[in-house]
Amino acid sequence: MGKGRVPGQAPLMVETVPDIATRIKTGLREGLLTSVKLFKFVLPLYVVVDLLKESAATAALGAFFAPVMGIFGLPGEAAFAFVAAFSLNLYAAIAVMAPLDLTPWQVTQCGLMMGIAHNLILEGGVLAGTGARGGLLTLCRVLIAGLAGLLLELAHTLWGG
């Protein structure tokens, strides 16, 4: 028996690490493929939102959501980004937020809240599939995101808004 080997255990497998050139080539290729996938997803959303942001429907829906979004210091149109984040993912939310002309602080506010509560449908289903209470945990994420948003808006108002 070899040194350090425990009876009944399989011998240790030694993983070889590729040379630096191979790692760089693989990383660049995978990064480019990922970028192309994101570009194909984000660009159409950006264009659609940019075209629709001046429409009467967007203005009406923005006005409808303005009271709720205003609680967090955001314009009503930011609700579209939250719908994208909650139902799809953060990349979709970024594509929707980009043409909205948000201030850096508003982008930070959205990022905080969306970072807590994003991709709720898929992740809630995954949680439910593990035996956890997917619906309850999803609700908790939305409530915590709202609370975090309220606290950040309060801090912004008190210290520099």
DSSP file with accessible surface (Angstrom, degrees, kcal/mol):
  #  RESIDUE AA STRUCTURE BP1 BP2  ACC     N-H-->O    O-->H-N    N-H-->O    O-->H-N    TCO  KAPPA ALPHA  PHI   PSI    X-CA   Y-CA   Z-CA
    1    1 A M              0   0  161      0, 0.0     3,-0.1     0, 0.0     5,-0.0   0.000 360.0 360.0 360.0 141.8    0.0    0.0    0.0
    2    2 A G    >   -     0   0   47      1,-0.2     3,-1.5     2,-0.1     2,-0.1  -0.184 360.0 -78.7 -74.3 163.8    1.3    3.5   -0.9
    3    3 A K  T 3  S+     0   0  215      1,-0.2    -1,-0.2     3,-0.0     3,-0.1  -0.367 113.3   8.0 -61.4 137.0    2.2    6.1    1.7
    4    4 A G  T 3  S+     0   0   86      1,-0.2     2,-0.4    -3,-0.1    -1,-0.2   0.521  93.3 135.4  72.6   6.0   -0.7    8.0    3.2
    5    5 A R    <   -     0   0  111     -3,-1.5    -1,-0.2     6,-0.0     5,-0.0  -0.730  47.8-142.4 -92.1 132.9   -3.3    5.7    1.6
    6    6 A V    >   -     0   0   77     -2,-0.4     3,-2.0     4,-0.2    -4,-0.1  -0.771  30.3-103.2 -92.3 134.1   -6.2    4.5    3.8
    7    7 A P  T 3  S+     0   0   97      0, 0.0     3,-0.1     0, 0.0    -1,-0.1  -0.281 106.7  21.6 -57.0 135.9   -7.3    0.9    3.2
    8    8 A G  T 3  S+     0   0   87      1,-0.3     2,-0.3    -3,-0.0    -3,-0.0   0.326  99.1 112.4  90.9 -10.2  -10.6    0.8    1.2
    9    9 A Q  S <  S-     0   0  113     -3,-2.0    -1,-0.3     1,-0.1     3,-0.1  -0.737  71.8-112.3 -96.2 148.9  -10.1    4.3   -0.3
   10   10 A A        -     0   0   81     -2,-0.3    -4,-0.2     1,-0.1     3,-0.1  -0.406  44.8 -93.2 -70.8 150.3   -9.5    5.0   -3.9
   11   11 A P        -     0   0   82      0, 0.0    -1,-0.1     0, 0.0     2,-0.1  -0.313  51.0 -92.7 -63.4 150.1   -6.1    6.4   -4.7
   12   12 A L        -     0   0  165     -3,-0.1     2,-0.5     1,-0.1    -7,-0.0  -0.413  36.4-134.1 -65.6 136.9   -5.9   10.2   -4.9
   13   13 A M        -     0   0  175     -2,-0.1     2,-0.6    -3,-0.1    -1,-0.1  -0.812  12.7-145.1 -93.1 131.7   -6.5   11.7   -8.3
   14   14 A V        -     0   0  132     -2,-0.5     2,-0.5     2,-0.0    -2,-0.0  -0.871  10.3-148.5 -99.8 121.6   -4.0   14.4   -9.3
   15   15 A E        -     0   0  172     -2,-0.6     2,-0.4     1,-0.0    -2,-0.0  -0.778  11.0-138.7 -91.2 129.4   -5.5   17.1  -11.4
   16   16 A T        -     0   0  121     -2,-0.5    -2,-0.0     1,-0.0    -1,-0.0  -0.709  10.7-138.5 -88.7 139.6   -3.2   18.7  -13.9
   17   17 A V        -     0   0  101     -2,-0.4     3,-0.1     1,-0.0     6,-0.0  -0.846  22.6-120.7 -97.4 127.7   -3.4   22.5  -14.3
   18   18 A P        -     0   0   64      0, 0.0    -1,-0.0     0, 0.0     5,-0.0  -0.249  36.2 -93.6 -63.7 157.8   -3.2   23.7  -17.8
   19   19 A D     >  -     0   0   93      1,-0.1     4,-2.2     4,-0.0     3,-0.2  -0.175  40.0-101.7 -67.2 166.0   -0.3   26.1  -18.7
   20   20 A I  H  > S+     0   0  105      1,-0.2     4,-2.6     2,-0.2     5,-0.2   0.872 120.0  54.7 -61.6 -39.5   -1.0   29.8  -18.6
   21   21 A A  H  > S+     0   0   60      1,-0.2     4,-2.6     2,-0.2    -1,-0.2   0.920 109.7  47.5 -62.3 -41.4   -1.4   30.2  -22.4
   22   22 A T  H  > S+     0   0   58     -3,-0.2     4,-2.8     2,-0.2     5,-0.2   0.913 112.1  50.1 -66.6 -41.3   -4.1   27.6  -22.4
   23   23 A R  H  X S+     0   0  124     -4,-2.2     4,-2.7     2,-0.2    -2,-0.2   0.915 112.2  46.9 -64.6 -41.2   -5.9   29.1  -19.5
   24   24 A I  H  X S+     0   0   96     -4,-2.6     4,-2.8     2,-0.2     5,-0.2   0.943 113.6  48.1 -65.1 -45.8   -5.8   32.6  -21.1
   25   25 A K  H  X S+     0   0  142     -4,-2.6     4,-2.3    -5,-0.2    -2,-0.2   0.938 114.7  45.6 -61.2 -44.9   -7.1   31.2  -24.4
   26   26 A T  H  X S+     0   0   54     -4,-2.8     4,-2.8     1,-0.2     5,-0.3   0.926 113.7  49.6 -65.0 -43.4   -9.9   29.3  -22.7
   27   27 A G  H  X S+     0   0   44     -4,-2.7     4,-2.6    -5,-0.2    -2,-0.2   0.917 112.0  47.3 -63.3 -43.4  -10.8   32.2  -20.5
   28   28 A L  H  X S+     0   0  124     -4,-2.8     4,-2.5     2,-0.2    -1,-0.2   0.919 113.5  48.3 -64.1 -43.4  -11.0   34.6  -23.4
   29   29 A R  H  X S+     0   0  120     -4,-2.3     4,-2.5    -5,-0.2    -2,-0.2   0.954 115.3  43.7 -62.6 -48.5  -13.0   32.2  -25.5
   30   30 A E  H  X S+     0   0   94     -4,-2.8     4,-2.3     1,-0.2    -2,-0.2   0.895 114.0  51.1 -65.7 -39.3  -15.5   31.5  -22.7
   31   31 A G  H  X S+     0   0   33     -4,-2.6     4,-2.5    -5,-0.3    -1,-0.2   0.914 110.6  48.7 -63.9 -41.0  -15.7   35.2  -21.8
   32   32 A L  H  X S+     0   0  115     -4,-2.5     4,-2.5     2,-0.2    -2,-0.2   0.928 111.1  49.7 -65.3 -43.6  -16.4   36.1  -25.4
   33   33 A L  H  X S+     0   0   91     -4,-2.5     4,-2.1     1,-0.2    -2,-0.2   0.915 112.4  47.8 -61.9 -41.6  -19.1   33.5  -25.7
   34   34 A T  H  X S+     0   0   73     -4,-2.3     4,-2.5     1,-0.2     5,-0.2   0.919 110.7  51.7 -65.1 -41.6  -20.8   34.7  -22.5
   35   35 A S  H  X S+     0   0   72     -4,-2.5     4,-2.8     1,-0.2    -2,-0.2   0.904 108.8  50.5 -61.9 -41.6  -20.6   38.3  -23.7
   36   36 A V  H  X S+     0   0   69     -4,-2.5     4,-2.5     2,-0.2    -1,-0.2   0.926 110.1  50.4 -63.7 -42.8  -22.3   37.4  -27.0
   37   37 A K  H  X S+     0   0  150     -4,-2.1     4,-1.1     1,-0.2    -2,-0.2   0.935 114.0  44.2 -59.6 -47.2  -25.1   35.6  -25.2
   38   38 A L  H  X S+     0   0   50     -4,-2.5     4,-3.5     1,-0.2     3,-0.4   0.911 111.5  53.7 -64.5 -41.0  -25.6   38.6  -22.9
   39   39 A F  H  X S+     0   0  133     -4,-2.8     4,-2.1     1,-0.2    -2,-0.2   0.916 106.6  51.8 -61.2 -42.3  -25.4   41.0  -25.8
   40   40 A K  H  < S+     0   0  147     -4,-2.5    -1,-0.2     1,-0.2    -2,-0.2   0.794 118.5  38.6 -65.5 -26.3  -28.1   39.1  -27.7
   41   41 A F  H  X S+     0   0   77     -4,-1.1     4,-1.0    -3,-0.4    -2,-0.2   0.887 120.8  40.2 -89.0 -45.5  -30.4   39.3  -24.6
   42   42 A V  H  X S+     0   0   35     -4,-3.5     4,-2.7     2,-0.2     5,-0.2   0.899 106.1  60.8 -77.5 -42.3  -29.7   42.8  -23.4
   43   43 A L  H  X S+     0   0   74     -4,-2.1     4,-2.6    -5,-0.3     5,-0.2   0.929 104.5  47.5 -57.6 -48.6  -29.5   44.8  -26.6
   44   44 A P  H  > S+     0   0   70      0, 0.0     4,-2.6     0, 0.0    -1,-0.2   0.917 113.3  49.4 -60.4 -40.2  -33.1   44.1  -27.8
   45   45 A L  H  X S+     0   0   48     -4,-1.0     4,-2.6     2,-0.2     5,-0.3   0.927 111.1  49.7 -62.4 -44.0  -34.5   44.9  -24.3
   46   46 A Y  H  X S+     0   0   86     -4,-2.7     4,-2.8     1,-0.2    -1,-0.2   0.936 112.1  47.5 -59.2 -47.6  -32.5   48.2  -24.3
   47   47 A V  H  X S+     0   0   66     -4,-2.6     4,-2.5    -5,-0.2     5,-0.2   0.930 112.4  49.2 -62.2 -45.3  -33.7   49.2  -27.7
   48   48 A V  H  X S+     0   0   75     -4,-2.6     4,-2.4    -5,-0.2    -2,-0.2   0.945 114.3  44.5 -61.1 -47.7  -37.4   48.3  -26.9
   49   49 A V  H  X S+     0   0   25     -4,-2.6     4,-1.9     1,-0.2    -1,-0.2   0.921 112.5  52.3 -64.7 -41.2  -37.3   50.3  -23.7
   50   50 A D  H  < S+     0   0   64     -4,-2.8     4,-0.3    -5,-0.3    -1,-0.2   0.908 113.2  44.4 -62.2 -39.3  -35.5   53.2  -25.3
   51   51 A L  H  < S+     0   0  130     -4,-2.5     3,-0.5    -5,-0.2    -1,-0.2   0.873 118.5  43.3 -70.6 -36.3  -38.1   53.3  -28.1
   52   52 A L  H >< S+     0   0   87     -4,-2.4     3,-2.1    -5,-0.2     6,-0.4   0.650  89.3  86.0 -85.0 -15.1  -41.0   53.0  -25.7
   53   53 A K  T 3< S+     0   0   46     -4,-1.9    -1,-0.2     1,-0.3    -2,-0.1   0.763  93.8  45.0 -64.1 -21.9  -39.8   55.4  -23.0
   54   54 A E  T 3  S+     0   0  157     -3,-0.5    -1,-0.3    -4,-0.3    -2,-0.1   0.405  92.6 110.2 -96.9   1.7  -41.4   58.4  -24.8
   55   55 A S  S <> S-     0   0   36     -3,-2.1     4,-2.1     1,-0.1     5,-0.2  -0.343  77.2-120.4 -78.8 160.7  -44.7   56.6  -25.5
   56   56 A A  H  > S+     0   0   86      1,-0.2     4,-2.7     2,-0.2     5,-0.2   0.866 112.4  55.8 -66.2 -36.0  -48.0   57.5  -23.9
   57   57 A A  H  > S+     0   0   63      2,-0.2     4,-2.8     1,-0.2     5,-0.2   0.924 108.6  46.5 -64.5 -43.5  -48.3   54.0  -22.5
   58   58 A T  H  > S+     0   0   16     -6,-0.4     4,-2.8     2,-0.2    -1,-0.2   0.917 113.1  49.7 -65.3 -40.8  -45.0   54.2  -20.7
   59   59 A A  H  X S+     0   0   54     -4,-2.1     4,-2.4     2,-0.2    -2,-0.2   0.918 112.5  47.9 -63.8 -41.1  -45.8   57.6  -19.3
   60   60 A A  H  X S+     0   0   62     -4,-2.7     4,-2.1     2,-0.2    -2,-0.2   0.927 114.7  44.3 -66.8 -45.0  -49.2   56.4  -18.1
   61   61 A L  H  X S+     0   0   79     -4,-2.8     4,-2.3     2,-0.2    -2,-0.2   0.891 112.6  53.0 -67.4 -37.2  -47.7   53.3  -16.4
   62   62 A G  H  X S+     0   0    1     -4,-2.8     4,-1.2    -5,-0.2    -2,-0.2   0.915 109.9  48.0 -61.7 -41.5  -44.9   55.4  -15.0
   63   63 A A  H  < S+     0   0   66     -4,-2.4    -1,-0.2     1,-0.2    -2,-0.2   0.883 109.7  53.6 -66.1 -36.3  -47.4   57.8  -13.5
   64   64 A F  H  < S+     0   0  148     -4,-2.1     4,-0.3     1,-0.2    -2,-0.2   0.910 116.1  37.5 -64.3 -42.2  -49.4   54.8  -12.1
   65   65 A F  H  X S+     0   0   68     -4,-2.3     4,-2.7     1,-0.2     3,-0.3   0.567  92.0  94.4 -86.8  -8.3  -46.3   53.4  -10.3
   66   66 A A  H  X S+     0   0   38     -4,-1.2     4,-2.8     1,-0.2    -1,-0.2   0.867  79.9  54.2 -55.0 -42.9  -44.9   56.8   -9.3
   67   67 A P  H  > S+     0   0   91      0, 0.0     4,-0.8     0, 0.0    -1,-0.2   0.930 114.9  39.8 -61.3 -40.9  -46.4   56.9   -5.8
   68   68 A V  H >> S+     0   0   84     -3,-0.3     3,-0.8    -4,-0.3     4,-0.5   0.940 119.1  45.1 -72.1 -46.7  -44.9   53.5   -4.9
   69   69 A M  H ><>S+     0   0   13     -4,-2.7     5,-2.2     1,-0.2     3,-1.2   0.847 104.5  64.6 -67.6 -30.5  -41.6   54.1   -6.5
   70   70 A G  H ><5S+     0   0   41     -4,-2.8     3,-1.6    -5,-0.3    -1,-0.2   0.803  89.3  67.2 -62.0 -29.0  -41.4   57.6   -5.1
   71   71 A I  H <<5S+     0   0   96     -4,-0.8    -1,-0.3    -3,-0.8    -2,-0.2   0.849 106.3  42.0 -57.7 -32.1  -41.3   56.0   -1.6
   72   72 A F  T <<5S-     0   0   27     -3,-1.2    -1,-0.3    -4,-0.5    -2,-0.2   0.316 123.4-105.1 -98.6   7.6  -37.8   54.7   -2.6
   73   73 A G  T < 5S+     0   0   21     -3,-1.6    -3,-0.2     1,-0.3    -2,-0.1   0.771  81.5 125.3  76.7  24.6  -36.8   58.0   -4.3
   74   74 A L      < -     0   0    7     -5,-2.2    -1,-0.3    -8,-0.1    -2,-0.2  -0.856  63.8-109.3-117.7 152.9  -37.2   56.5   -7.8
   75   75 A P    >   -     0   0   38      0, 0.0     3,-1.7     0, 0.0     4,-0.3  -0.387  35.6-109.4 -73.9 158.3  -39.3   57.6  -10.8
   76   76 A G  T >  S+     0   0    3      1,-0.3     3,-1.9     2,-0.2     4,-0.3   0.836 115.0  66.1 -57.7 -32.8  -42.3   55.5  -11.7
   77   77 A E  T >> S+     0   0   63      1,-0.3     3,-1.5     2,-0.2     4,-0.6   0.737  83.3  75.2 -64.7 -20.6  -40.6   54.2  -14.8
   78   78 A A  H <> S+     0   0    0     -3,-1.7     4,-1.8     1,-0.3     3,-0.5   0.749  77.4  77.3 -63.9 -18.4  -38.1   52.3  -12.6
   79   79 A A  H <> S+     0   0    7     -3,-1.9     4,-2.4    -4,-0.3    -1,-0.3   0.851  86.5  59.7 -59.3 -32.9  -41.0   49.9  -11.9
   80   80 A F  H <> S+     0   0   54     -3,-1.5     4,-2.1    -4,-0.3    -1,-0.2   0.894 103.8  49.9 -62.8 -39.2  -40.3   48.3  -15.3
   81   81 A A  H  X S+     0   0    0     -4,-0.6     4,-2.6    -3,-0.5    -1,-0.2   0.891 109.6  51.4 -66.6 -36.7  -36.8   47.5  -14.3
   82   82 A F  H  X S+     0   0   13     -4,-1.8     4,-3.2     2,-0.2     5,-0.3   0.898 107.7  51.9 -68.0 -38.3  -38.1   45.9  -11.1
   83   83 A V  H  X S+     0   0   90     -4,-2.4     4,-2.5     2,-0.2     5,-0.4   0.936 112.0  47.3 -61.2 -43.6  -40.5   43.8  -13.1
   84   84 A A  H  X>S+     0   0    9     -4,-2.1     4,-2.6     1,-0.2     5,-0.5   0.922 115.6  44.9 -63.3 -43.3  -37.6   42.6  -15.2
   85   85 A A  H  <5S+     0   0    0     -4,-2.6    34,-3.4     2,-0.2    35,-0.3   0.927 116.0  45.4 -67.5 -45.3  -35.4   41.9  -12.2
   86   86 A F  H  <5S+     0   0   58     -4,-3.2    34,-1.9    32,-0.3    35,-0.9   0.898 125.5  30.3 -66.5 -40.7  -38.1   40.1  -10.2
   87   87 A S  H  <5S+     0   0   44     -4,-2.5    35,-0.3    -5,-0.3    -2,-0.2   0.828 135.9  11.0 -92.4 -31.4  -39.3   38.0  -13.1
   88   88 A L  T  <5S-     0   0   77     -4,-2.6     2,-0.3    -5,-0.4    -3,-0.2   0.614 101.8 -72.8-111.1 -98.7  -36.2   37.5  -15.2
   89   89 A N     >< -     0   0   49     -5,-0.5     4,-1.7    29,-0.1    -1,-0.2  -0.932  41.7 -86.3-157.6-179.9  -32.7   38.5  -14.0
   90   90 A L  H  > S+     0   0   63     -2,-0.3     4,-2.5     1,-0.2     5,-0.2   0.810 119.5  60.0 -70.0 -29.7  -30.4   41.4  -13.3
   91   91 A Y  H  > S+     0   0  120      2,-0.2     4,-2.2     1,-0.2    -1,-0.2   0.912 106.0  48.0 -64.5 -41.0  -29.2   41.6  -16.8
   92   92 A A  H  > S+     0   0    0      2,-0.2     4,-2.0     1,-0.2    -2,-0.2   0.912 110.9  51.7 -63.9 -40.8  -32.7   42.3  -18.0
   93   93 A A  H  X S+     0   0    1     -4,-1.7     4,-2.8    -9,-0.2    -2,-0.2   0.909 108.8  50.3 -63.4 -40.3  -33.1   44.9  -15.3
   94   94 A I  H  X S+     0   0   98     -4,-2.5     4,-2.5     1,-0.2    -1,-0.2   0.920 108.8  52.2 -63.9 -41.6  -29.9   46.6  -16.3
   95   95 A A  H  < S+     0   0    1     -4,-2.2    -1,-0.2     1,-0.2    -2,-0.2   0.870 113.8  43.8 -62.8 -35.0  -31.1   46.7  -20.0
   96   96 A V  H  < S+     0   0    7     -4,-2.0    -2,-0.2     1,-0.2    -1,-0.2   0.880 115.1  48.4 -77.1 -37.0  -34.3   48.3  -18.8
   97   97 A M  H >< S+     0   0   20     -4,-2.8     3,-1.9     1,-0.2     5,-0.4   0.856  95.1  74.3 -71.1 -35.4  -32.7   50.8  -16.5
   98   98 A A  G >< S+     0   0   56     -4,-2.5     3,-0.8     1,-0.3    -1,-0.2   0.869  98.8  41.4 -53.3 -47.2  -30.0   52.0  -18.9
   99   99 A P  G 3  S+     0   0    2      0, 0.0    -1,-0.3     0, 0.0    -2,-0.1   0.502  95.2  84.0 -82.0   3.3  -32.2   54.2  -21.1
  100  100 A L  G <  S-     0   0   23     -3,-1.9    -2,-0.2    -4,-0.2   -23,-0.1   0.505  92.2-130.0 -84.1  -4.0  -34.2   55.6  -18.1
  101  101 A D    <   +     0   0  130     -3,-0.8     2,-0.2    -4,-0.3    -3,-0.1   0.921  40.7 176.9  57.4  48.0  -31.7   58.4  -17.3
  102  102 A L        -     0   0   27     -5,-0.4    -1,-0.1    -4,-0.2   -28,-0.0  -0.497  30.6-112.2 -79.8 152.0  -31.5   57.5  -13.6
  103  103 A T     >  -     0   0   69     -2,-0.2     4,-2.4     1,-0.1     5,-0.2  -0.385  32.1-105.2 -75.0 162.2  -29.1   59.4  -11.3
  104  104 A P  H  > S+     0   0  111      0, 0.0     4,-2.2     0, 0.0     5,-0.1   0.897 123.7  51.8 -56.0 -39.1  -26.2   57.5   -9.8
  105  105 A W  H  > S+     0   0   47      2,-0.2     4,-2.6     1,-0.2     5,-0.2   0.922 108.4  50.3 -64.3 -42.2  -27.9   57.4   -6.5
  106  106 A Q  H  > S+     0   0   38      2,-0.2     4,-2.6     1,-0.2    -1,-0.2   0.892 109.3  51.5 -64.4 -36.2  -31.1   55.9   -8.1
  107  107 A V  H  X S+     0   0   63     -4,-2.4     4,-2.9     2,-0.2    -1,-0.2   0.915 110.1  49.8 -65.2 -40.0  -29.0   53.2   -9.8
  108  108 A T  H  X S+     0   0   83     -4,-2.2     4,-2.6    -5,-0.2    -2,-0.2   0.928 110.2  50.4 -62.6 -44.1  -27.5   52.4   -6.5
  109  109 A Q  H  X S+     0   0    0     -4,-2.6     4,-2.2     1,-0.2     5,-0.2   0.939 113.1  45.5 -59.7 -47.3  -31.0   52.2   -4.9
  110  110 A C  H  X S+     0   0    0     -4,-2.6     4,-3.2     1,-0.2     5,-0.3   0.924 111.8  52.7 -62.1 -44.5  -32.2   49.9   -7.7
  111  111 A G  H  X S+     0   0   42     -4,-2.9     4,-2.0     1,-0.2    -2,-0.2   0.900 109.5  48.7 -60.2 -41.6  -29.0   47.8   -7.4
  112  112 A L  H  X S+     0   0   68     -4,-2.6     4,-1.2     2,-0.2    -1,-0.2   0.965 117.0  40.4 -61.5 -52.0  -29.5   47.3   -3.7
  113  113 A M  H  X S+     0   0   10     -4,-2.2     4,-2.2     1,-0.2     3,-0.3   0.913 118.0  46.4 -68.1 -41.6  -33.1   46.3   -3.9
  114  114 A M  H  < S+     0   0    4     -4,-3.2    -1,-0.2    -5,-0.2    -2,-0.2   0.810 105.4  61.2 -72.1 -28.7  -32.7   44.1   -7.0
  115  115 A G  H  < S+     0   0   41     -4,-2.0     3,-0.2    -5,-0.3    -1,-0.2   0.845 110.8  40.9 -64.8 -30.6  -29.6   42.5   -5.6
  116  116 A I  H  < S+     0   0   49     -4,-1.2     2,-0.6    -3,-0.3    -2,-0.2   0.889 126.2  31.7 -81.9 -42.1  -31.8   41.2   -2.7
  117  117 A A  S  < S+     0   0    0     -4,-2.2     2,-0.3    -5,-0.1    -1,-0.3  -0.872  81.8 127.6-125.7  95.7  -34.9   40.3   -4.8
  118  118 A H        +     0   0   42     -2,-0.6   -32,-0.3    -3,-0.2     5,-0.1  -0.965  64.1  17.2-141.7 158.0  -34.2   39.1   -8.3
  119  119 A N  S  > S+     0   0   33    -34,-3.4     4,-2.4    -2,-0.3     5,-0.3   0.864  71.9 164.9  50.7  42.7  -35.1   36.1  -10.5
  120  120 A L  H  >  +     0   0   16    -34,-1.9     4,-2.2   -35,-0.3     5,-0.2   0.828  63.1  53.9 -64.7 -35.6  -37.9   35.4   -8.0
  121  121 A I  H  > S+     0   0  124    -35,-0.9     4,-2.0     2,-0.2    -1,-0.2   0.973 115.5  37.0 -66.3 -52.8  -39.9   33.0  -10.2
  122  122 A L  H  > S+     0   0  106    -35,-0.3     4,-2.4     2,-0.2    -2,-0.2   0.951 121.1  44.8 -65.3 -49.3  -37.0   30.6  -11.0
  123  123 A E  H  X S+     0   0   61     -4,-2.4     4,-2.6     1,-0.2    -1,-0.2   0.863 111.5  53.5 -68.1 -33.9  -35.4   30.8   -7.6
  124  124 A G  H  X S+     0   0    9     -4,-2.2     4,-2.5    -5,-0.3    -1,-0.2   0.912 110.2  48.6 -63.8 -40.2  -38.7   30.4   -5.7
  125  125 A G  H  X S+     0   0   45     -4,-2.0     4,-2.2    -5,-0.2    -2,-0.2   0.904 110.8  49.9 -64.9 -40.8  -39.3   27.3   -7.8
  126  126 A V  H  X S+     0   0   87     -4,-2.4     4,-1.0     2,-0.2    -2,-0.2   0.933 111.7  48.7 -63.6 -44.4  -35.9   25.9   -7.0
  127  127 A L  H ><>S+     0   0   52     -4,-2.6     5,-1.7     1,-0.2     3,-0.8   0.923 111.1  49.6 -61.5 -43.9  -36.4   26.6   -3.3
  128  128 A A  H ><5S+     0   0   54     -4,-2.5     3,-1.5     1,-0.2    -1,-0.2   0.885 106.2  57.7 -63.1 -35.7  -39.8   24.9   -3.3
  129  129 A G  H 3<5S+     0   0   70     -4,-2.2    -1,-0.2     1,-0.3    -2,-0.2   0.733 101.9  55.3 -67.2 -21.4  -38.2   22.0   -5.1
  130  130 A T  T <<5S-     0   0  102     -4,-1.0    -1,-0.3    -3,-0.8    -2,-0.2   0.491 124.9-101.1 -88.2  -2.8  -35.8   21.5   -2.2
  131  131 A G  T < 5S+     0   0   68     -3,-1.5    -3,-0.2     1,-0.4    -2,-0.1   0.330  84.0 126.4  99.5  -6.7  -38.6   21.3    0.3
  132  132 A A  S   <S-     0   0   37     -5,-1.7     2,-1.6    -6,-0.2    -1,-0.4  -0.365  77.8 -96.2 -77.2 165.2  -38.3   24.9    1.5
  133  133 A R     >  -     0   0  187      1,-0.2     4,-2.7    -3,-0.1     5,-0.3  -0.634  45.5-178.1 -82.6  87.3  -41.2   27.2    1.5
  134  134 A G  H  > S+     0   0    5     -2,-1.6     4,-2.3     1,-0.2    -1,-0.2   0.888  77.6  48.5 -57.2 -45.4  -40.5   28.9   -1.8
  135  135 A G  H  > S+     0   0   60      2,-0.2     4,-2.4     1,-0.2    -1,-0.2   0.917 113.2  46.9 -63.9 -43.1  -43.4   31.3   -1.7
  136  136 A L  H  > S+     0   0   85      2,-0.2     4,-2.5     1,-0.2    -2,-0.2   0.924 113.5  47.8 -66.1 -43.3  -42.6   32.4    1.9
  137  137 A L  H  X S+     0   0   70     -4,-2.7     4,-2.3     2,-0.2    -1,-0.2   0.882 111.1  51.8 -67.3 -34.6  -38.9   32.9    1.2
  138  138 A T  H  X S+     0   0   29     -4,-2.3     4,-2.2    -5,-0.3    -1,-0.2   0.935 109.8  49.1 -64.6 -45.0  -39.8   34.9   -2.0
  139  139 A L  H  X S+     0   0   94     -4,-2.4     4,-2.7     1,-0.2    -2,-0.2   0.919 109.7  52.4 -60.0 -42.7  -42.1   37.1    0.0
  140  140 A C  H  X S+     0   0   51     -4,-2.5     4,-2.9     1,-0.2     5,-0.2   0.913 107.9  51.5 -60.7 -41.7  -39.3   37.6    2.6
  141  141 A R  H  X S+     0   0   42     -4,-2.3     4,-2.3     2,-0.2    -1,-0.2   0.911 111.2  47.2 -62.5 -42.0  -36.9   38.6   -0.1
  142  142 A V  H  X S+     0   0   52     -4,-2.2     4,-2.4     2,-0.2    -2,-0.2   0.932 114.3  47.1 -65.8 -43.3  -39.3   41.2   -1.5
  143  143 A L  H  X S+     0   0  108     -4,-2.7     4,-2.7     2,-0.2    -2,-0.2   0.911 112.8  48.5 -65.5 -41.1  -40.0   42.6    2.0
  144  144 A I  H  X S+     0   0   97     -4,-2.9     4,-2.9     2,-0.2     5,-0.2   0.904 110.6  51.6 -66.6 -39.6  -36.3   42.8    2.9
  145  145 A A  H  X S+     0   0    2     -4,-2.3     4,-2.4    -5,-0.2    -2,-0.2   0.926 111.4  48.0 -61.2 -43.4  -35.6   44.5   -0.4
  146  146 A G  H  X S+     0   0   16     -4,-2.4     4,-2.5     2,-0.2    -2,-0.2   0.918 112.5  48.2 -62.7 -44.3  -38.3   47.0    0.3
  147  147 A L  H  X S+     0   0  102     -4,-2.7     4,-2.6     2,-0.2    -2,-0.2   0.930 111.8  49.2 -62.9 -44.2  -37.0   47.6    3.8
  148  148 A A  H  X S+     0   0   19     -4,-2.9     4,-2.5     1,-0.2    -2,-0.2   0.912 111.5  50.6 -61.7 -40.9  -33.5   48.0    2.6
  149  149 A G  H  X S+     0   0    0     -4,-2.4     4,-2.4    -5,-0.2    -1,-0.2   0.899 110.2  49.0 -63.7 -41.1  -34.8   50.5    0.0
  150  150 A L  H  X S+     0   0   78     -4,-2.5     4,-2.5     2,-0.2    -2,-0.2   0.916 112.0  48.6 -64.2 -42.6  -36.6   52.5    2.6
  151  151 A L  H  X S+     0   0  101     -4,-2.6     4,-2.6     2,-0.2    -2,-0.2   0.909 112.1  48.4 -65.3 -40.4  -33.6   52.6    4.9
  152  152 A L  H  X S+     0   0   48     -4,-2.5     4,-2.7     2,-0.2    -2,-0.2   0.914 111.7  49.6 -67.4 -39.5  -31.3   53.7    2.0
  153  153 A E  H  X S+     0   0   38     -4,-2.4     4,-2.6     2,-0.2    -2,-0.2   0.915 110.9  50.4 -64.2 -40.4  -33.8   56.4    1.0
  154  154 A L  H  X S+     0   0   94     -4,-2.5     4,-2.7     2,-0.2    -2,-0.2   0.939 112.1  46.7 -62.1 -46.4  -34.0   57.6    4.6
  155  155 A A  H  X S+     0   0   32     -4,-2.6     4,-2.6     1,-0.2    -2,-0.2   0.917 112.6  50.4 -62.4 -41.7  -30.2   57.8    4.8
  156  156 A H  H  X>S+     0   0   58     -4,-2.7     5,-2.4     1,-0.2     4,-0.7   0.907 112.6  46.6 -62.8 -42.3  -30.1   59.6    1.5
  157  157 A T  H  <5S+     0   0   83     -4,-2.6     3,-0.4     3,-0.2    -2,-0.2   0.916 116.4  44.1 -67.0 -42.5  -32.7   62.1    2.7
  158  158 A L  H  <5S+     0   0  110     -4,-2.7    -2,-0.2     1,-0.2    -1,-0.2   0.854 122.6  33.9 -71.8 -35.9  -31.0   62.7    6.1
  159  159 A W  H  <5S-     0   0  205     -4,-2.6    -1,-0.2    -5,-0.2    -2,-0.2   0.180 138.2 -27.0-113.9  17.9  -27.4   63.0    4.8
  160  160 A G  T  <5       0   0   67     -4,-0.7    -3,-0.2    -3,-0.4    -4,-0.1   0.525 360.0 360.0 159.2   0.9  -27.4   64.6    1.5
  161  161 A G      <       0   0   74     -5,-2.4    -4,-0.2    -6,-0.2    -3,-0.1   0.886 360.0 360.0 -68.2 360.0  -30.6   64.1   -0.6
